[in-house]
């Protein structure tokens, strides 16, 4: 800012014809499906699964919401690779419950990075 005026600098990009255009209408968001009801919702990547279930009134119970109690356990029937990586606390809780850590997750510990289908 100079003398109370904002000065904007514009940078000229040469060869603009080589820069691909972005069509924002075709950018898709991850789709989360709750198999119990068939309900689906699209959310921005990085959204906490806990927020999705609560905001859409999906019947997932929560206890500690810290990955320790296992109350919010769900089965991921499709797209487990599209959820955030499982951390040790979640893995320990599921293992202590005797659950398969390849099939089950705790809603309170997951972020959504792509399409997935969940079952309670």
C-alpha positions in Angstrom: 0.0 0.0 0.0 1.4 3.4 -1.0 -0.2 6.7 0.2 -3.4 4.8 1.2 -3.7 3.2 -2.3 -3.3 -0.4 -3.0 -1.0 -1.1 -5.9 -1.6 -4.3 -7.8 1.2 -5.8 -9.9 0.2 -8.0 -12.8 2.6 -10.5 -14.2 2.4 -11.2 -17.9 2.6 -14.9 -18.7 4.1 -15.7 -22.1 2.8 -18.6 -24.1 -0.6 -18.5 -22.4 -2.0 -20.7 -25.2 0.0 -23.6 -23.6 -1.6 -23.2 -20.1 -4.6 -25.6 -19.9 -7.9 -24.1 -18.9 -9.6 -25.3 -15.8 -13.3 -26.2 -16.0 -14.5 -25.8 -12.5 -17.9 -27.3 -13.4 -16.2 -30.7 -13.9 -14.3 -30.8 -10.6 -16.0 -33.5 -8.6 -16.1 -33.9 -4.9 -15.7 -37.2 -3.0 -19.0 -39.1 -2.6 -19.8 -40.8 0.7 -22.5 -43.4 0.7 -24.1 -44.9 3.8 -25.0 -48.4 2.7 -27.6 -48.9 5.5 -29.9 -46.3 4.0 -28.5 -45.8 0.5 -28.0 -42.1 1.3 -25.1 -40.4 -0.5 -23.5 -37.0 -0.1 -20.7 -35.2 -1.9 -18.2 -33.3 0.3 -15.0 -31.4 -0.2 -11.8 -33.6 0.1 -10.4 -33.5 3.5 -13.8 -33.3 5.3 -13.9 -35.2 8.6 -16.1 -38.3 8.3 -17.5 -37.5 11.8 -18.9 -34.2 10.4 -20.5 -35.9 7.4 -22.3 -38.4 9.6 -23.5 -35.8 12.1 -24.5 -33.2 9.5 -26.6 -35.8 7.6 -28.2 -37.4 10.7 -26.7 -40.8 9.8 -27.2 -43.2 12.7 -23.6 -43.4 14.0 -23.2 -43.2 17.8 -20.2 -41.4 19.2 -18.6 -41.7 22.6 -15.2 -40.1 23.3 -14.7 -38.8 19.7 -10.9 -39.4 20.3 -10.4 -42.9 18.8 -10.3 -44.6 22.2 -13.8 -46.1 22.8 -14.7 -47.6 19.5 -18.3 -46.5 19.6 -18.2 -44.9 16.2 -16.8 -48.0 14.4 -18.0 -48.5 10.8 -17.2 -51.0 8.1 -15.8 -49.6 4.9 -17.2 -51.7 2.1 -15.7 -49.6 -0.8 -13.0 -47.0 -1.0 -10.9 -47.6 2.1 -8.0 -46.3 0.2 -9.8 -43.0 -0.1 -9.8 -42.4 3.7 -7.0 -40.8 5.6 -4.3 -43.1 6.8 -5.0 -45.0 10.0 -3.0 -43.8 13.0 -1.7 -46.0 15.8 -4.4 -45.0 18.3 -7.2 -46.0 16.0 -5.4 -49.2 15.0 -4.8 -50.1 18.7 -8.5 -49.5 19.5 -9.8 -51.6 16.7 -7.3 -54.4 17.4 -8.3 -54.4 21.1 -11.9 -54.9 19.9 -10.9 -57.8 17.7 -11.8 -56.0 14.6 -10.1 -56.3 11.2 -8.2 -53.0 10.7 -8.4 -53.5 6.9 -12.2 -53.4 6.9 -13.2 -51.3 9.9 -12.5 -47.6 10.8 -13.6 -45.2 13.5 -15.6 -42.3 12.1 -14.1 -39.9 14.5 -10.6 -40.5 13.1 -11.2 -40.4 9.3 -10.9 -37.7 6.7 -12.4 -38.3 3.3 -10.2 -38.0 0.2 -12.3 -39.8 -2.4 -15.4 -41.9 -2.9 -16.3 -44.4 -0.2 -19.2 -46.6 1.0 -19.8 -47.2 4.7 -21.9 -49.8 6.6 -22.7 -49.8 10.2 
